[in-house]
Structure formats: structure tokens, C-alpha cells
Amino acid sequence: MSHLAEEYAKSCGVKIGRPILKPHYFPILHDKYITIHNDKKVQAKNYDMWPDVIEILKPYLSLKNIKIIQVGAIGEKTIEGVDQHIPTNTLKQSAYIIKKGLGHVGIDSVPVHIASALDKPVVGIYSHTHAATCSPLWNKETKAITVESDRNGNKPSFSLEEHPKTINLIKPEKIAQAVLDVLNIFKTIKHKTLFTGHNYTASFVEVIPTEITNVSAQMIDVRMDYSHNENVLAHIMQNNAVEITLAQPIDSSFINSGKINKIIYKADEFDQDFCKLIKQSGIPHALVCTSGETLAEQRAKNFDFLINYLNTKDLIKENKKKIEVDDFNKIKIKSGKKVVCGNRVHESYFDLNDRKNLDHFFLDLGFFRVYSEEDE
């Protein structure tokens, strides 16, 4: 498969040459570092698990006192875990930072090709296009590794937007290992991703309102279906706008507070007056029937509501097919949501309950990245 540069060269009747770069000085505090780049201009290229890559990499880089500096345009979100984020006004300034670094890792974008033109060790990640068409082209003395999504066996979409994004199918340890390889750090990463859920990158907080908590976050779901405590709910809503998951009605004062972004009402049978109150309030809402036996009756009684059906037994059964775990004490979990109970923060409701109920693990599996750090 031809590289895009080859096609452009043939069309223009010229030969491919090495780019001439004119980096502009930019002050840098660190002597030994690699650069990293991600941006959201093209949704399909935006990799959501860079914090995981950095978390895996840092212990190995720290042994050699190597820092991680994020480069890119002003306005880009800082990647969690980087040692420094240096947004720049020009590519020439970014080129200077890349030139002084030990290597570069990032999405398929200009910084990858700047690094290659400077003959720096480079790792580029690809998904919605074939890597062979736009991989680093100019490395001679140093290594260039392309990491391409397997796309679940499908061909590239060539779309600027993907739902779900195939780039997130790339396991973070694969990128981390490629970085060590191009830097000639001869270590084998033991970290092994066993499963990544489709909601792993959701990023929000679930609060179990059993006791007063001082939690503050942009996205909070108060799980009143786990513990119906209106005093704790009132305390949380003093400083936060929230989503609420309910199994029974709450006082009307909460509905009229203006601090509820969404209500998810889960029950075998729904309170008619409360349903009317929700509808009149204009608050976005979802009704979820948790009983197959009452579903038809509840849909008839609430015909002007869309009522979804949740069969937890079927969900658990289906999720058990997605992952095999021999020993739950040996696996580790990172979750797209944090579970807060009082002043304690957990990765999952499964962990909050000391991993005693496996149903909790499989119910929330879609939010997890499950991994191990054991030798094969």
C-alpha cells in the first residue's frame, strides 16, 4: 500500500525529500524527556487512554530520570500524568521541543512527522486509516514504530468520527512497550489488559449516599437506588448539580431545586404522581422497569413515557461471556467512574463491597478496564 507522500510525489512529478525544519527556541526546564501529543481536532484520532499509557510507562522512565512533556497547540486539554504541558503558538516552537527530546509518541499528526524528519525515535498510533499510508517516513538512525488498531478485524473507516472509536481498541501497554523499544530501554512490560469496557472513558462520579460526603465534581450520579438518604442528597446538592438514580420517589423540593440534570427512575412499578411531577418539571429523565412480569402493565399505565427494560440476570449472563477470570483476587480494575461513599473513593461498587459479590463486577463491566500484572 502506497504512502501518501509517494502518491503526492508521483502526482507532482517530484522525488520525496527530507523536510527542512527551522525550529524556534523555546525554554525547557528538563534535560531528559520524551514528548507526547494528542488532540481533538479529528475525533477518530483522539486516543482516550493516554493516562493509562503514562501510568504504565512512568516507573520505567523514572529509573532513567526521563520526563514526559506534552506538546501541541494552545487550548488542548492536559493529559493526566504528564510532567509538563507546553502548548505553543507555532509548529516551529513545537519542533524545537521535539528536537531536544529523546523521542516522541503520539497520534497521527504533524508532531509525529516532525519527529521523524528530525530522526528522533518515534511511536505513532493509527486507527481510522491504514498506518502504511501515513507512517513516519524519514527515520534512518533511530527507530520508528507504528501501532495500529486491529479494528476488531474490520477495515479502516476513513471517517473523521467513529462511534465507538477504533483507536481505543489499542491496549495502553502496547503503546508503552513500543516507547521503551524505540528508546532502547530493554524492559518487558508485564501489564496485560484483559478487557476494556465501552464506557471506560466515561469519567464521572457515583455517590452512594449512606453518609455525608464533601464530594465535588462536574458529573455526579447519586445512587439513591443503593441507599435512599434524602439528607445526604440535600447536602450534596448544596454544592453540585447532579444526576439521580432512584428506586422510589423523592421529595418534590428536590425536583424544583434546579440542580438536577437528569433522573433515572428504576423500579418494578412506578409511582404515577411522581412520574407526572418529573414530566412537568422538564428534567431529562428515563424510566427503567426492572421486572419482566410488570413491564407490560407499567407501559400501559405510563403510555406517554418511554419505558426501558433492564434484566440484570441477562446482563450479568452476557457480560460473563466477555471475560474469563480465574482468580478475582489477582485482577486489577480501573473504572470510568469513581464510587464515593462518605470520604472513601473506590474504583467500583464491586471493590466497595470487598469483592464479595461477583454480580457487582459483571453489572458494571462496561465501565472497567480489567488488567493483570502477573507473568504469563
Short mmCIF file of the C-alpha atoms (twelve columns), coordinates in Angstrom:
data_MODEL
# 
_entry.id   MODEL 
# 
loop_
_atom_site.group_PDB 
_atom_site.id 
_atom_site.type_symbol 
_atom_site.label_atom_id 
_atom_site.label_alt_id 
_atom_site.label_comp_id 
_atom_site.label_asym_id 
_atom_site.label_seq_id 
_atom_site.Cartn_x 
_atom_site.Cartn_y 
_atom_site.Cartn_z 
_atom_site.pdbx_PDB_model_num 
ATOM 1   C CA . MET A 1   0.000   0.000   0.000   1 
ATOM 2   C CA . SER A 2   1.451   3.350   -1.077  1 
ATOM 3   C CA . HIS A 3   2.360   6.080   1.357   1 
ATOM 4   C CA . LEU A 4   0.513   9.356   0.813   1 
ATOM 5   C CA . ALA A 5   3.833   11.116  0.279   1 
ATOM 6   C CA . GLU A 6   4.602   8.710   -2.590  1 
ATOM 7   C CA . GLU A 7   1.249   9.448   -4.218  1 
ATOM 8   C CA . TYR A 8   1.786   13.195  -3.902  1 
ATOM 9   C CA . ALA A 9   5.293   12.842  -5.327  1 
ATOM 10  C CA . LYS A 10  4.056   10.857  -8.333  1 
ATOM 11  C CA . SER A 11  1.243   13.339  -8.973  1 
ATOM 12  C CA . CYS A 12  3.636   16.291  -8.829  1 
ATOM 13  C CA . GLY A 13  6.432   14.566  -10.729 1 
ATOM 14  C CA . VAL A 14  8.984   15.063  -7.965  1 
ATOM 15  C CA . LYS A 15  11.061  12.914  -5.627  1 
ATOM 16  C CA . ILE A 16  10.445  12.621  -1.917  1 
ATOM 17  C CA . GLY A 17  12.995  14.649  0.017   1 
ATOM 18  C CA . ARG A 18  13.679  15.242  3.690   1 
ATOM 19  C CA . PRO A 19  11.803  18.256  5.108   1 
ATOM 20  C CA . ILE A 20  13.888  21.265  6.093   1 
ATOM 21  C CA . LEU A 21  12.837  22.428  9.542   1 
ATOM 22  C CA . LYS A 22  13.636  25.743  11.206  1 
ATOM 23  C CA . PRO A 23  12.889  25.164  14.920  1 
ATOM 24  C CA . HIS A 24  12.451  28.282  17.038  1 
ATOM 25  C CA . TYR A 25  13.966  28.378  20.518  1 
ATOM 26  C CA . PHE A 26  11.580  27.642  23.374  1 
ATOM 27  C CA . PRO A 27  12.681  27.428  27.040  1 
ATOM 28  C CA . ILE A 28  12.539  23.895  28.504  1 
ATOM 29  C CA . LEU A 29  13.191  23.040  32.150  1 
ATOM 30  C CA . HIS A 30  14.050  19.368  31.693  1 
ATOM 31  C CA . ASP A 31  17.190  17.855  30.179  1 
ATOM 32  C CA . LYS A 32  15.914  14.310  29.580  1 
ATOM 33  C CA . TYR A 33  12.385  13.886  28.324  1 
ATOM 34  C CA . ILE A 34  10.138  12.432  25.651  1 
ATOM 35  C CA . THR A 35  7.294   14.329  24.028  1 
ATOM 36  C CA . ILE A 36  3.692   13.209  23.711  1 
ATOM 37  C CA . HIS A 37  0.903   14.601  21.549  1 
ATOM 38  C CA . ASN A 38  -2.852  14.170  21.306  1 
ATOM 39  C CA . ASP A 39  -5.547  16.499  20.027  1 
ATOM 40  C CA . LYS A 40  -9.297  16.521  19.451  1 
ATOM 41  C CA . LYS A 41  -9.447  18.157  16.036  1 
ATOM 42  C CA . VAL A 42  -10.198 14.761  14.485  1 
ATOM 43  C CA . GLN A 43  -12.409 12.749  16.820  1 
ATOM 44  C CA . ALA A 44  -11.378 9.392   15.340  1 
ATOM 45  C CA . LYS A 45  -7.700  10.104  16.122  1 
ATOM 46  C CA . ASN A 46  -8.252  11.178  19.731  1 
ATOM 47  C CA . TYR A 47  -6.929  8.378   21.963  1 
ATOM 48  C CA . ASP A 48  -8.639  8.361   25.365  1 
ATOM 49  C CA . MET A 49  -6.249  6.142   27.324  1 
ATOM 50  C CA . TRP A 50  -3.072  8.227   27.353  1 
ATOM 51  C CA . PRO A 51  -3.244  8.482   31.174  1 
ATOM 52  C CA . ASP A 52  -3.059  4.674   31.289  1 
ATOM 53  C CA . VAL A 53  -0.085  4.648   28.918  1 
ATOM 54  C CA . ILE A 54  1.702   7.207   31.092  1 
ATOM 55  C CA . GLU A 55  0.906   5.327   34.298  1 
ATOM 56  C CA . ILE A 56  2.438   2.166   32.818  1 
ATOM 57  C CA . LEU A 57  5.473   3.986   31.378  1 
ATOM 58  C CA . LYS A 58  6.477   6.215   34.273  1 
ATOM 59  C CA . PRO A 59  8.095   3.596   36.531  1 
ATOM 60  C CA . TYR A 60  10.426  2.600   33.677  1 
ATOM 61  C CA . LEU A 61  11.204  6.173   32.587  1 
ATOM 62  C CA . SER A 62  11.712  7.367   36.171  1 
ATOM 63  C CA . LEU A 63  14.579  4.904   36.621  1 
ATOM 64  C CA . LYS A 64  16.420  6.850   33.935  1 
ATOM 65  C CA . ASN A 65  15.137  10.241  35.081  1 
ATOM 66  C CA . ILE A 66  13.195  10.737  31.843  1 
ATOM 67  C CA . LYS A 67  10.228  13.139  31.980  1 
ATOM 68  C CA . ILE A 68  7.147   13.323  29.738  1 
ATOM 69  C CA . ILE A 69  6.325   16.660  28.102  1 
ATOM 70  C CA . GLN A 70  3.077   17.209  26.224  1 
ATOM 71  C CA . VAL A 71  3.310   19.335  23.086  1 
ATOM 72  C CA . GLY A 72  0.610   20.763  20.859  1 
ATOM 73  C CA . ALA A 73  -1.478  23.830  20.193  1 
ATOM 74  C CA . ILE A 74  -2.825  26.208  22.825  1 
ATOM 75  C CA . GLY A 75  -6.226  25.121  24.075  1 
ATOM 76  C CA . GLU A 76  -5.624  21.378  24.166  1 
ATOM 77  C CA . LYS A 77  -6.532  19.591  27.381  1 
ATOM 78  C CA . THR A 78  -3.601  18.484  29.526  1 
ATOM 79  C CA . ILE A 79  -3.136  14.725  29.564  1 
ATOM 80  C CA . GLU A 80  -3.323  13.412  33.116  1 
ATOM 81  C CA . GLY A 81  0.088   12.276  34.342  1 
ATOM 82  C CA . VAL A 82  2.425   14.288  32.111  1 
ATOM 83  C CA . ASP A 83  5.280   16.078  33.880  1 
ATOM 84  C CA . GLN A 84  4.740   19.265  31.913  1 
ATOM 85  C CA . HIS A 85  2.349   20.560  29.255  1 
ATOM 86  C CA . ILE A 86  3.876   23.112  26.892  1 
ATOM 87  C CA . PRO A 87  1.272   24.445  24.443  1 
ATOM 88  C CA . THR A 88  2.897   26.532  21.725  1 
ATOM 89  C CA . ASN A 89  1.822   29.146  19.196  1 
ATOM 90  C CA . THR A 90  3.761   27.704  16.272  1 
ATOM 91  C CA . LEU A 91  4.934   24.370  14.906  1 
ATOM 92  C CA . LYS A 92  8.465   25.768  14.899  1 
ATOM 93  C CA . GLN A 93  8.359   26.065  18.684  1 
ATOM 94  C CA . SER A 94  6.989   22.531  18.983  1 
ATOM 95  C CA . ALA A 95  9.735   21.357  16.626  1 
ATOM 96  C CA . TYR A 96  12.367  22.802  18.981  1 
ATOM 97  C CA . ILE A 97  10.894  20.940  21.971  1 
ATOM 98  C CA . ILE A 98  10.713  17.699  19.972  1 
ATOM 99  C CA . LYS A 99  14.264  18.155  18.677  1 
ATOM 100 C CA . LYS A 100 15.683  18.469  22.192  1 
ATOM 101 C CA . GLY A 101 13.778  15.401  23.416  1 
ATOM 102 C CA . LEU A 102 14.807  11.748  23.430  1 
ATOM 103 C CA . GLY A 103 11.812  10.616  21.411  1 
ATOM 104 C CA . HIS A 104 8.171   11.212  20.590  1 
ATOM 105 C CA . VAL A 105 4.880   9.315   20.908  1 
ATOM 106 C CA . GLY A 106 1.540   10.472  19.615  1 
ATOM 107 C CA . ILE A 107 -1.406  10.237  17.283  1 
ATOM 108 C CA . ASP A 108 -1.042  10.503  13.506  1 
ATOM 109 C CA . SER A 109 -0.439  14.248  13.254  1 
ATOM 110 C CA . VAL A 110 2.233   16.806  12.384  1 
ATOM 111 C CA . PRO A 111 4.419   16.231  15.511  1 
ATOM 112 C CA . VAL A 112 4.942   12.560  14.556  1 
ATOM 113 C CA . HIS A 113 6.310   13.612  11.177  1 
ATOM 114 C CA . ILE A 114 8.387   16.429  12.658  1 
ATOM 115 C CA . ALA A 115 9.996   13.865  14.969  1 
ATOM 116 C CA . SER A 116 10.654  11.566  12.022  1 
ATOM 117 C CA . ALA A 117 12.148  14.411  9.949   1 
ATOM 118 C CA . LEU A 118 14.441  15.188  12.893  1 
ATOM 119 C CA . ASP A 119 15.359  11.476  13.054  1 
ATOM 120 C CA . LYS A 120 14.084  11.116  16.611  1 
ATOM 121 C CA . PRO A 121 12.764  7.786   17.927  1 
ATOM 122 C CA . VAL A 122 9.024   7.900   17.289  1 
ATOM 123 C CA . VAL A 123 5.872   5.893   18.024  1 
ATOM 124 C CA . GLY A 124 2.754   6.770   16.026  1 
ATOM 125 C CA . ILE A 125 -0.691  5.298   16.628  1 
ATOM 126 C CA . TYR A 126 -3.262  4.733   13.888  1 
ATOM 127 C CA . SER A 127 -6.844  3.571   13.579  1 
ATOM 128 C CA . HIS A 128 -9.219  5.099   11.025  1 
ATOM 129 C CA . THR A 129 -6.639  4.841   8.209   1 
ATOM 130 C CA . HIS A 130 -4.022  2.269   7.245   1 
ATOM 131 C CA . ALA A 131 -0.791  3.038   9.105   1 
ATOM 132 C CA . ALA A 132 1.217   2.238   5.977   1 
ATOM 133 C CA . THR A 133 -0.238  5.260   4.157   1 
ATOM 134 C CA . CYS A 134 0.900   7.875   6.673   1 
ATOM 135 C CA . SER A 135 3.558   6.325   8.911   1 
ATOM 136 C CA . PRO A 136 6.801   8.144   9.900   1 
ATOM 137 C CA . LEU A 137 8.881   8.326   6.735   1 
ATOM 138 C CA . TRP A 138 12.328  9.763   7.455   1 
ATOM 139 C CA . ASN A 139 13.871  7.802   10.336  1 
ATOM 140 C CA . LYS A 140 17.355  6.485   9.467   1 
ATOM 141 C CA . GLU A 141 19.499  6.267   12.578  1 
ATOM 142 C CA . THR A 142 16.607  5.799   15.008  1 
ATOM 143 C CA . LYS A 143 13.587  3.537   15.326  1 
ATOM 144 C CA . ALA A 144 10.064  4.353   14.210  1 
ATOM 145 C CA . ILE A 145 7.232   2.077   15.333  1 
ATOM 146 C CA . THR A 146 3.641   2.279   14.164  1 
ATOM 147 C CA . VAL A 147 0.953   0.897   16.441  1 
ATOM 148 C CA . GLU A 148 -2.264  0.202   14.564  1 
ATOM 149 C CA . SER A 149 -5.667  -0.702  15.956  1 
ATOM 150 C CA . ASP A 150 -6.872  -4.168  14.984  1 
ATOM 151 C CA . ARG A 151 -10.321 -2.576  14.487  1 
ATOM 152 C CA . ASN A 152 -11.850 -5.908  15.547  1 
ATOM 153 C CA . GLY A 153 -10.799 -7.333  12.210  1 
ATOM 154 C CA . ASN A 154 -12.516 -4.604  10.166  1 
ATOM 155 C CA . LYS A 155 -11.025 -2.329  7.529   1 
ATOM 156 C CA . PRO A 156 -10.370 1.353   8.324   1 
ATOM 157 C CA . SER A 157 -13.427 3.596   8.307   1 
ATOM 158 C CA . PHE A 158 -11.571 6.629   6.869   1 
ATOM 159 C CA . SER A 159 -14.136 8.643   8.805   1 
ATOM 160 C CA . LEU A 160 -13.326 11.720  10.874  1 
ATOM 161 C CA . GLU A 161 -15.757 10.461  13.524  1 
ATOM 162 C CA . GLU A 162 -16.262 6.937   14.807  1 
ATOM 163 C CA . HIS A 163 -18.744 5.585   17.341  1 
ATOM 164 C CA . PRO A 164 -17.203 3.683   19.009  1 
ATOM 165 C CA . LYS A 165 -13.674 4.831   18.237  1 
ATOM 166 C CA . THR A 166 -11.432 2.055   16.942  1 
ATOM 167 C CA . ILE A 167 -8.331  3.837   18.213  1 
ATOM 168 C CA . ASN A 168 -9.421  2.942   21.763  1 
ATOM 169 C CA . LEU A 169 -9.045  -0.742  20.877  1 
ATOM 170 C CA . ILE A 170 -5.269  -0.258  21.134  1 
ATOM 171 C CA . LYS A 171 -4.146  -1.540  24.513  1 
ATOM 172 C CA . PRO A 172 -2.149  1.037   26.507  1 
ATOM 173 C CA . GLU A 173 0.606   -1.441  27.355  1 
ATOM 174 C CA . LYS A 174 1.229   -1.976  23.635  1 
ATOM 175 C CA . ILE A 175 1.967   1.725   23.175  1 
ATOM 176 C CA . ALA A 176 4.061   1.822   26.359  1 
ATOM 177 C CA . GLN A 177 6.143   -1.163  25.210  1 
ATOM 178 C CA . ALA A 178 6.714   0.482   21.818  1 
ATOM 179 C CA . VAL A 179 8.029   3.604   23.563  1 
ATOM 180 C CA . LEU A 180 10.516  1.559   25.586  1 
ATOM 181 C CA . ASP A 181 11.579  -0.257  22.417  1 
ATOM 182 C CA . VAL A 182 12.312  2.887   20.389  1 
ATOM 183 C CA . LEU A 183 14.232  4.340   23.323  1 
ATOM 184 C CA . ASN A 184 16.290  1.115   23.572  1 
ATOM 185 C CA . ILE A 185 15.126  0.547   27.138  1 
ATOM 186 C CA . PHE A 186 15.269  -3.223  27.247  1 
ATOM 187 C CA . LYS A 187 12.413  -3.965  29.616  1 
ATOM 188 C CA . THR A 188 9.334   -6.110  29.075  1 
ATOM 189 C CA . ILE A 189 6.111   -4.674  30.399  1 
ATOM 190 C CA . LYS A 190 4.148   -7.249  32.413  1 
ATOM 191 C CA . HIS A 191 0.949   -5.227  32.450  1 
ATOM 192 C CA . LYS A 192 -1.767  -7.067  30.486  1 
ATOM 193 C CA . THR A 193 -5.187  -5.653  29.645  1 
ATOM 194 C CA . LEU A 194 -7.815  -8.390  29.894  1 
ATOM 195 C CA . PHE A 195 -10.868 -6.329  28.994  1 
ATOM 196 C CA . THR A 196 -11.838 -2.729  28.238  1 
ATOM 197 C CA . GLY A 197 -15.482 -1.704  28.525  1 
ATOM 198 C CA . HIS A 198 -17.183 0.655   26.086  1 
ATOM 199 C CA . ASN A 199 -17.873 3.153   28.906  1 
ATOM 200 C CA . TYR A 200 -14.381 3.021   30.396  1 
ATOM 201 C CA . THR A 201 -13.617 6.597   29.320  1 
ATOM 202 C CA . ALA A 202 -16.924 7.991   30.657  1 
ATOM 203 C CA . SER A 203 -15.310 9.854   33.596  1 
ATOM 204 C CA . PHE A 204 -17.858 10.642  36.288  1 
ATOM 205 C CA . VAL A 205 -18.516 10.058  39.992  1 
ATOM 206 C CA . GLU A 206 -21.146 7.813   41.545  1 
ATOM 207 C CA . VAL A 207 -22.038 8.639   45.129  1 
ATOM 208 C CA . ILE A 208 -23.590 6.056   47.443  1 
ATOM 209 C CA . PRO A 209 -25.413 8.371   49.907  1 
ATOM 210 C CA . THR A 210 -25.044 6.334   53.094  1 
ATOM 211 C CA . GLU A 211 -23.278 9.191   54.884  1 
ATOM 212 C CA . ILE A 212 -22.356 12.845  54.468  1 
ATOM 213 C CA . THR A 213 -19.681 13.422  51.856  1 
ATOM 214 C CA . ASN A 214 -17.834 16.525  50.657  1 
ATOM 215 C CA . VAL A 215 -17.537 15.280  47.102  1 
ATOM 216 C CA . SER A 216 -17.402 17.855  44.321  1 
ATOM 217 C CA . ALA A 217 -17.259 17.016  40.620  1 
ATOM 218 C CA . GLN A 218 -18.605 18.107  37.259  1 
ATOM 219 C CA . MET A 219 -20.586 14.905  36.743  1 
ATOM 220 C CA . ILE A 220 -22.158 13.227  39.771  1 
ATOM 221 C CA . ASP A 221 -24.710 10.431  39.814  1 
ATOM 222 C CA . VAL A 222 -26.279 10.000  43.267  1 
ATOM 223 C CA . ARG A 223 -27.294 6.349   43.562  1 
ATOM 224 C CA . MET A 224 -30.420 6.636   45.676  1 
ATOM 225 C CA . ASP A 225 -31.361 3.161   44.455  1 
ATOM 226 C CA . TYR A 226 -28.472 1.799   46.564  1 
ATOM 227 C CA . SER A 227 -29.235 3.936   49.632  1 
ATOM 228 C CA . HIS A 228 -32.259 6.230   49.808  1 
ATOM 229 C CA . ASN A 229 -30.985 9.005   52.063  1 
ATOM 230 C CA . GLU A 230 -32.500 12.397  51.292  1 
ATOM 231 C CA . ASN A 231 -30.442 14.200  53.944  1 
ATOM 232 C CA . VAL A 232 -27.198 13.209  52.227  1 
ATOM 233 C CA . LEU A 233 -28.713 14.080  48.826  1 
ATOM 234 C CA . ALA A 234 -29.591 17.569  50.086  1 
ATOM 235 C CA . HIS A 235 -26.023 18.031  51.363  1 
ATOM 236 C CA . ILE A 236 -24.505 17.002  48.031  1 
ATOM 237 C CA . MET A 237 -26.837 19.317  46.104  1 
ATOM 238 C CA . GLN A 238 -25.724 22.339  48.126  1 
ATOM 239 C CA . ASN A 239 -22.536 22.484  46.031  1 
ATOM 240 C CA . ASN A 240 -23.254 20.308  42.989  1 
ATOM 241 C CA . ALA A 241 -25.695 19.826  40.167  1 
ATOM 242 C CA . VAL A 242 -26.378 16.095  39.962  1 
ATOM 243 C CA . GLU A 243 -27.951 13.199  38.171  1 
ATOM 244 C CA . ILE A 244 -30.063 10.964  40.406  1 
ATOM 245 C CA . THR A 245 -30.785 7.261   40.054  1 
ATOM 246 C CA . LEU A 246 -33.888 6.366   42.051  1 
ATOM 247 C CA . ALA A 247 -35.842 3.302   43.082  1 
ATOM 248 C CA . GLN A 248 -38.587 5.322   44.803  1 
ATOM 249 C CA . PRO A 249 -39.859 8.937   44.738  1 
ATOM 250 C CA . ILE A 250 -38.021 11.809  46.399  1 
ATOM 251 C CA . ASP A 251 -39.488 14.955  47.950  1 
ATOM 252 C CA . SER A 252 -40.832 17.472  45.425  1 
ATOM 253 C CA . SER A 253 -38.488 20.167  46.780  1 
ATOM 254 C CA . PHE A 254 -35.585 18.360  45.086  1 
ATOM 255 C CA . ILE A 255 -37.426 18.350  41.754  1 
ATOM 256 C CA . ASN A 256 -37.978 22.109  41.983  1 
ATOM 257 C CA . SER A 257 -34.415 22.897  43.119  1 
ATOM 258 C CA . GLY A 258 -32.999 23.459  39.631  1 
ATOM 259 C CA . LYS A 259 -29.970 21.322  40.491  1 
ATOM 260 C CA . ILE A 260 -30.993 18.034  38.920  1 
ATOM 261 C CA . ASN A 261 -29.613 17.415  35.433  1 
ATOM 262 C CA . LYS A 262 -31.262 14.030  34.907  1 
ATOM 263 C CA . ILE A 263 -33.392 11.462  36.714  1 
ATOM 264 C CA . ILE A 264 -33.206 7.723   36.134  1 
ATOM 265 C CA . TYR A 265 -36.155 6.032   37.821  1 
ATOM 266 C CA . LYS A 266 -35.650 2.260   38.181  1 
ATOM 267 C CA . ALA A 267 -38.442 0.190   39.697  1 
ATOM 268 C CA . ASP A 268 -40.759 -2.786  39.266  1 
ATOM 269 C CA . GLU A 269 -43.715 -0.383  39.468  1 
ATOM 270 C CA . PHE A 270 -43.715 3.391   39.045  1 
ATOM 271 C CA . ASP A 271 -45.427 5.962   41.247  1 
ATOM 272 C CA . GLN A 272 -47.903 7.711   38.928  1 
ATOM 273 C CA . ASP A 273 -47.904 11.067  40.723  1 
ATOM 274 C CA . PHE A 274 -44.106 11.170  40.827  1 
ATOM 275 C CA . CYS A 275 -43.909 10.383  37.094  1 
ATOM 276 C CA . LYS A 276 -46.238 13.312  36.369  1 
ATOM 277 C CA . LEU A 277 -44.126 15.559  38.583  1 
ATOM 278 C CA . ILE A 278 -40.952 14.597  36.690  1 
ATOM 279 C CA . LYS A 279 -42.617 15.244  33.338  1 
ATOM 280 C CA . GLN A 280 -43.968 18.636  34.407  1 
ATOM 281 C CA . SER A 281 -40.543 19.684  35.702  1 
ATOM 282 C CA . GLY A 282 -38.933 19.323  32.279  1 
ATOM 283 C CA . ILE A 283 -35.963 17.478  33.791  1 
ATOM 284 C CA . PRO A 284 -34.475 14.932  31.339  1 
ATOM 285 C CA . HIS A 285 -35.433 11.503  32.575  1 
ATOM 286 C CA . ALA A 286 -35.505 7.791   31.862  1 
ATOM 287 C CA . LEU A 287 -37.836 5.168   33.288  1 
ATOM 288 C CA . VAL A 288 -36.396 1.684   33.639  1 
ATOM 289 C CA . CYS A 289 -38.588 -1.254  34.574  1 
ATOM 290 C CA . THR A 290 -36.697 -3.929  36.476  1 
ATOM 291 C CA . SER A 291 -39.349 -6.645  36.265  1 
ATOM 292 C CA . GLY A 292 -40.385 -8.568  33.185  1 
ATOM 293 C CA . GLU A 293 -43.635 -9.522  34.909  1 
ATOM 294 C CA . THR A 294 -44.816 -5.940  35.408  1 
ATOM 295 C CA . LEU A 295 -43.322 -4.430  32.235  1 
ATOM 296 C CA . ALA A 296 -46.432 -4.613  30.019  1 
ATOM 297 C CA . GLU A 297 -48.677 -3.275  32.779  1 
ATOM 298 C CA . GLN A 298 -46.323 -0.375  33.544  1 
ATOM 299 C CA . ARG A 299 -46.049 0.567   29.872  1 
ATOM 300 C CA . ALA A 300 -49.844 0.592   29.636  1 
ATOM 301 C CA . LYS A 301 -50.221 2.774   32.739  1 
ATOM 302 C CA . ASN A 302 -47.476 5.151   31.600  1 
ATOM 303 C CA . PHE A 303 -48.112 5.079   27.842  1 
ATOM 304 C CA . ASP A 304 -46.794 8.633   27.371  1 
ATOM 305 C CA . PHE A 305 -43.362 7.612   28.782  1 
ATOM 306 C CA . LEU A 306 -40.683 5.567   27.072  1 
ATOM 307 C CA . ILE A 307 -40.070 2.719   29.491  1 
ATOM 308 C CA . ASN A 308 -36.922 0.653   29.060  1 
ATOM 309 C CA . TYR A 309 -36.462 -2.818  30.463  1 
ATOM 310 C CA . LEU A 310 -33.443 -3.885  32.488  1 
ATOM 311 C CA . ASN A 311 -32.954 -7.579  33.087  1 
ATOM 312 C CA . THR A 312 -29.948 -7.719  35.394  1 
ATOM 313 C CA . LYS A 313 -29.726 -11.510 35.192  1 
ATOM 314 C CA . ASP A 314 -29.425 -11.387 31.393  1 
ATOM 315 C CA . LEU A 315 -26.904 -8.517  31.589  1 
ATOM 316 C CA . ILE A 316 -24.734 -10.470 34.024  1 
ATOM 317 C CA . LYS A 317 -25.006 -13.572 31.846  1 
ATOM 318 C CA . GLU A 318 -23.955 -11.696 28.698  1 
ATOM 319 C CA . ASN A 319 -21.069 -9.925  30.439  1 
ATOM 320 C CA . LYS A 320 -19.740 -13.212 31.783  1 
ATOM 321 C CA . LYS A 321 -19.176 -14.250 28.157  1 
ATOM 322 C CA . LYS A 322 -16.927 -11.230 27.558  1 
ATOM 323 C CA . ILE A 323 -14.192 -12.027 30.075  1 
ATOM 324 C CA . GLU A 324 -12.795 -15.067 31.819  1 
ATOM 325 C CA . VAL A 325 -11.215 -14.517 35.231  1 
ATOM 326 C CA . ASP A 326 -9.554  -17.402 37.047  1 
ATOM 327 C CA . ASP A 327 -8.810  -15.544 40.259  1 
ATOM 328 C CA . PHE A 328 -10.588 -12.270 41.062  1 
ATOM 329 C CA . ASN A 329 -8.020  -11.517 43.762  1 
ATOM 330 C CA . LYS A 330 -5.296  -11.227 41.130  1 
ATOM 331 C CA . ILE A 331 -7.016  -8.850  38.737  1 
ATOM 332 C CA . LYS A 332 -6.913  -5.070  38.986  1 
ATOM 333 C CA . ILE A 333 -9.654  -2.683  37.959  1 
ATOM 334 C CA . LYS A 334 -9.600  0.854   36.637  1 
ATOM 335 C CA . SER A 335 -13.032 2.334   36.154  1 
ATOM 336 C CA . GLY A 336 -14.539 5.107   34.074  1 
ATOM 337 C CA . LYS A 337 -16.449 6.100   37.164  1 
ATOM 338 C CA . LYS A 338 -15.305 6.556   40.738  1 
ATOM 339 C CA . VAL A 339 -17.580 5.289   43.504  1 
ATOM 340 C CA . VAL A 340 -17.665 7.541   46.569  1 
ATOM 341 C CA . CYS A 341 -19.096 6.546   49.924  1 
ATOM 342 C CA . GLY A 342 -18.505 9.122   52.628  1 
ATOM 343 C CA . ASN A 343 -14.811 10.022  52.386  1 
ATOM 344 C CA . ARG A 344 -13.816 6.743   50.741  1 
ATOM 345 C CA . VAL A 345 -13.206 6.507   46.996  1 
ATOM 346 C CA . HIS A 346 -13.361 3.166   45.193  1 
ATOM 347 C CA . GLU A 347 -12.860 2.067   41.599  1 
ATOM 348 C CA . SER A 348 -16.153 0.159   41.631  1 
ATOM 349 C CA . TYR A 349 -19.139 -0.903  43.693  1 
ATOM 350 C CA . PHE A 350 -17.550 -4.352  43.496  1 
ATOM 351 C CA . ASP A 351 -14.463 -3.056  45.339  1 
ATOM 352 C CA . LEU A 352 -16.547 -1.028  47.787  1 
ATOM 353 C CA . ASN A 353 -18.102 -4.292  48.956  1 
ATOM 354 C CA . ASP A 354 -14.715 -6.043  49.263  1 
ATOM 355 C CA . ARG A 355 -15.291 -8.060  46.066  1 
ATOM 356 C CA . LYS A 356 -17.765 -10.309 47.846  1 
ATOM 357 C CA . ASN A 357 -20.497 -10.208 45.213  1 
ATOM 358 C CA . LEU A 358 -19.386 -11.096 41.656  1 
ATOM 359 C CA . ASP A 359 -22.699 -9.821  40.272  1 
ATOM 360 C CA . HIS A 360 -21.496 -6.274  41.041  1 
ATOM 361 C CA . PHE A 361 -18.417 -6.865  38.894  1 
ATOM 362 C CA . PHE A 362 -20.373 -8.062  35.872  1 
ATOM 363 C CA . LEU A 363 -23.101 -5.420  36.194  1 
ATOM 364 C CA . ASP A 364 -20.506 -2.635  35.898  1 
ATOM 365 C CA . LEU A 365 -18.160 -4.412  33.491  1 
ATOM 366 C CA . GLY A 366 -18.819 -1.880  30.719  1 
ATOM 367 C CA . PHE A 367 -17.093 0.822   32.789  1 
ATOM 368 C CA . PHE A 368 -13.952 -1.190  33.537  1 
ATOM 369 C CA . ARG A 369 -10.505 -1.746  32.187  1 
ATOM 370 C CA . VAL A 370 -9.527  -5.036  33.771  1 
ATOM 371 C CA . TYR A 371 -5.846  -5.926  33.817  1 
ATOM 372 C CA . SER A 372 -3.196  -8.010  35.495  1 
ATOM 373 C CA . GLU A 373 0.484   -7.523  36.209  1 
ATOM 374 C CA . GLU A 374 1.366   -11.186 36.546  1 
ATOM 375 C CA . ASP A 375 3.861   -13.095 34.421  1 
ATOM 376 C CA . GLU A 376 2.360   -15.410 31.834  1 
# 
